[in-house]
């Protein structure tokens, strides 16, 4: 690969945003990244799903899922329920908003919250409402309520990633985004 973005390696327990490619009788084939094999998402791996009530997910539907198993010689398997509770707890189809590419390292830092050194979402969230969903596979879903807010927030997070901005620069960026909204 010519670009220097590290490739994502599916790891058991990771939260990912996958794109449904097609479906079979018992599962969906989902794309995690262009460089990884299709992941399998069983049709019954959703809260309350039965053979009669399983979800109908057309191609290109995005789902927020957890990797249940991943091996070198097998394709990853996904689930949209927490095994301990049987509840979705935020997992499942992703609606609205837009998708942005970020590095797997940035995804890890965002998932770590302020401990990861990413203060922009907290700073901005004190002034404006928005939702972000972070996949360890480098896919970021942003819903800022409006197209302009969603674009501004998504591009700002990409800028933090690409330029490795520190806390002070993130605060300035948050102020700039707020003025533009």
HELIX and SHEET records of a PDB file:
HELIX    1   1 UNK A  104  UNK A  111  1                                   8    
HELIX    2   2 UNK A  113  UNK A  116  5                                   4    
HELIX    3   3 UNK A  120  UNK A  125  1                                   6    
HELIX    4   4 UNK A  147  UNK A  163  1                                  17    
HELIX    5   5 UNK A  167  UNK A  180  1                                  14    
SHEET    1   A 6 UNK A  92  UNK A  93  0                                        
SHEET    2   A 6 UNK A  62  UNK A  71 -1                                        
SHEET    3   A 6 UNK A  15  UNK A  23 -1                                        
SHEET    4   A 6 UNK A  27  UNK A  31 -1                                        
SHEET    5   A 6 UNK A  39  UNK A  42 -1                                        
SHEET    6   A 6 UNK A  74  UNK A  79  1                                        
SHEET    1   B 3 UNK A  98  UNK A 101  0                                        
SHEET    2   B 3 UNK A 139  UNK A 143 -1                                        
SHEET    3   B 3 UNK A 131  UNK A 135 -1                                        
END                                                                             
